[in-house]
């Protein structure tokens, strides 16, 4: 589904590559977790795959398509749940979703039904006509997710989709994502919640300094590290315990 | 088309949800045009209806001083207050108590009379009309100067008009003295009118005529177009701030990943903000036509011009929006867009001739002013309001405004695509 060949990104003025010679294949209907400490290159990789930034070198294709040749089709094929709440605070949930849905060509009853179904599933129906500025963090996260899946993307990029939300909201979001995956959506997911990743992802890659250090099914990675009881132990064993502050 | 409609509706919602911003967008230009017109009209009335107190120091005590005094006193604009000391008058003016002191020098009347008489005698002698026909020897008479002390805060225009007025009066007195001297030399009775000393050449102000009545330009007719245009261009501020907000909110990032072109996003903004500028313009016209007369200001005459006025406003609005779109695309923060936008509009307005007429600018600035879209807009508005021009005469200006919109919008799209396209 996603083929990445020697993909690199070095930002202007940066000393090091944020993503360096990264190659990876992700199969259809996988939930692939990109895990790594701060500054490892996870968001940069997702930004390149979702056409937000230009790679310095290397190439990739999604469903056999590239942005250079099939930009419009690819944008219709993917969905991205950004780390920030990418919503208009002064508009209501319905107005936000209605607008973002229409940018994918959705309209009329079809658009309305899709919005109401997702709002219902994610427990937000009664807040449909409230302004986003009045929503809690968890509610905004759920609307942020709906805005990215209204057009039923084949590939969904999730950049820390549960960051800063309560346990209840997190469960609702993860359950909804699992249902979407079951219906055929391939997902590429980044998170610092390793327990969540262990449960949610079919495969993960641990990235550091822009390179994949290891990859595999969470259970395989845990068993391959003798002293590891969970994915977090594997992560710490590979990336170390030193702080990763950067500016 | 569906995406453009959705973008337009979203922009409409964003704008109407910000009630404070919307109020500022409509009320501030109205406040601006009322304030400026009231001040300008008031100044005009003050000059016309109330007299400015001026100190009068007469060291001459002769006929000339008396004539100038009467001339100034009858001018309807100045109230002369006599003062005996030049030093005291100077101090009062420099302190700011008075705008002006006029000091008539000692012996002005006597010396002028003597000078004129000598000159006339000399001429008569040359023509052989004098008994001895020998030109009389000229006495050394020092040149006289009427001293004007102005308050340093006095505006140039007021200074200039006073100086011109006094200059004209002195010239008239000098002419009268010369005629009188000739009359005396010719042996005529100087108490009788021998020469007609009134000006032979006068001037008349001709204004362009409308279909029925002659159009008399007034402060409203000048201010509404200038300040409406200023307000229309101020739309670049909320528009660029709206775009910068989208970048900061993350919604712009989402739109970049969605299958919607930047041109469509900008199209939605253009339609909504164009609507705003046309409503703004309609309100300004309404203020000029209905509110101004009720608060004692001259009424705005728009009879038979509404369609052309809205046509100019439409293209001026487009030009302003194009600039706003470019600024919003280039700016990364509100701290960049707001001060730059505000200052740039003021510069464009100054260059465009909103404050100082273009003809009064230095030649380099006059050339620069031709590059200001506000100048094109102002010329088009003045054309409709004050010169009664038709669509054909407006074509150069509205074409320039439209091309400016196209150029700035294309620049915005190209810049965005170069920066963000993968």
Interface residues (C-beta under 8 A of the other chain):
Chain A: X48 X50 X51 X52 X53 X54 X55 X67 X72 X75 X76 X78 X80 X82 X84 X85 X86 X87 X88 X89 X90 X91 X95 X98 X99 X100 X102 X103 X104 X105 X107 X131 X147 X148
Chain B: X2 X3 X6 X7 X9 X10 X13 X14 X17 X18 X249 X250 X251 X253 X254 X255 X256 X257 X258 X259 X260 X420 X421 X422
